[in-house]
Amino acid sequence: MAHTPVLLSEAIELMQISDKCKVIDATFGDGGHTKAILNYNQTCNVFGVDRDELAATQAKIVESQYPERFRFLCSRFSLLPELFQNTEKFDSVLFDFGVSSSQIDDYNRGFSFMRDGPLDMRMSGTDTITAFDIVNTYSQKDIADIIYNYGEERKSREIAKRIVEARKVSSITTTLQLKNIINDALHNKKFSKIDNATKTFQALRIYINQELEEISSALAALPLILKHGARIVTISFHALESRLVKEWQRNNSNTIKKINKKVIKPSREEIIQNPRSRSAVLRGFIYE
Ligand SMILES: C[S@@+](CC[C@H](N)C(=O)[O-])C[C@H]1O[C@@H](n2cnc3c(N)ncnc32)[C@H](O)[C@@H]1O
């Protein structure tokens, strides 16, 4: 299923796309936000960035539709200053953090526990560590720390213990095997509304893709590529992402000003139409 862009009109409003402005969509994905920005103002230029080589396929279509106004670069967003060091500075940048529906729904990539797939979870083929490596080779303590630090899972130690017991019998190779191990560790009891495996899968994904380090580096480097007065718009999906954005703003409050005092969340209608939007939180800032 193609990714449905989240908080689309709200994000575009915050980005303030004016005539001839230069925009970065730092998380191109399936290009939902990019296409809406290109259509919103017929004179703006958009640079799409995504670390996933598969995003390039969708980007080629957009490039053919908007040859003068859109370009795609396959890269991590922590490298934005290197990518754009010789270009004029930008008016607006959008970060829609996390993974896209196309990534989650491709079971061969191992992001989802809804159907069986290999334990991979890398956003880019150039990354080296996979979920298989972590669950089969890391120490029990390191696995527990990853699950606790990046998943905020209170039962991290029980889950890590069970993983290490299971791998003594045979390697853990698939997402459903891991999901069953997590359920065993929690004695098949439900502790919250979300699936027992959600936090552990989130933790592994964040660790493997160094998602939090990427966000911190990218935000810190924004003054190198933005004009004064530029807009920065972020969409986060969990507390760890939001915490980094809030800390970055607080630590730079002399130059990074909030546009909206309160965060913007999806409407009831949007959540009904696209349940994956339910945890999205939109923030807008001006670089003064
Ligand atoms: C939520 S999706 C974005 C969806 C997009 N806004 C759309 O409308 O189709 C997040 C995308 O960001 C990409 N991504 C995540 N971390 C990244 C990073 N550090 N650098 C570049 N791209 C990243 C993922 O590969 C994924 O395609």
The ligand as a Gaussian input file, in Angstrom:
#p B3LYP/6-31G(d) Opt

LIG

0 1
 C        7.103000       8.519000       7.337000
 S        8.011000       8.212000       5.908000
 C        7.815000       9.676000       4.955000
 C        6.630000       9.624000       4.055000
 C        6.507000      10.795000       3.120000
 N        6.349000      12.046000       3.804000
 C        5.363000      10.573000       2.163000
 O        4.410000      11.379000       2.176000
 O        5.382000       9.599000       1.393000
 C        9.658000       8.387000       6.453000
 C       10.709000       8.228000       5.371000
 O       11.925000       8.775000       5.897000
 C       12.997000       7.977000       5.494000
 N       14.042000       8.182000       6.492000
 C       14.036000       7.803000       7.779000
 N       15.175000       8.182000       8.378000
 C       15.898000       8.837000       7.450000
 C       17.179000       9.472000       7.452000
 N       17.928000       9.509000       8.560000
 N       17.605000      10.058000       6.323000
 C       16.840000      10.036000       5.196000
 N       15.646000       9.424000       5.111000
 C       15.178000       8.836000       6.226000
 C       12.449000       6.571000       5.473000
 O       13.222000       5.776000       4.599000
 C       11.018000       6.800000       4.984000
 O       10.950000       6.647000       3.593000

